[in-house]
Amino acid sequence: MSVLKPFRGRRPFSMATACEKTGKSSRQIRRLAAEPREEYEARGVSRNEPWEKQGISRATWYRRRKDGVA
C-alpha cells in the first residue's frame, strides 16, 4: 500500500471509502495522511517572525494584517 499524501482542507474521499480501499482502520488512515509536524510548522507565519523584520510587536503585526495594512 502506498502512503496517502497529506491534504489541506476537505478530504477528496470519505473515511469509510479510504478504509475500504486500503483495508486499514480510520486511525491508521489518519496517521498515514497526516502532515509531518516539521512541514506544518515550516510554513507557519510565526516561524518567520515578520514583525521583527518590520520592527513592530507581534500584536501590531497581526492587527495590521487583519486590517489589510501589513
Buried (B, 14 or more C-beta within 10 A) or exposed (E): EEEBEEEEEEEEEEEEEBBEEBEBEEEBBEEBBEEEEEEEEEEEEEEEEBBEEEEBEEEBBBEBEEEEEB
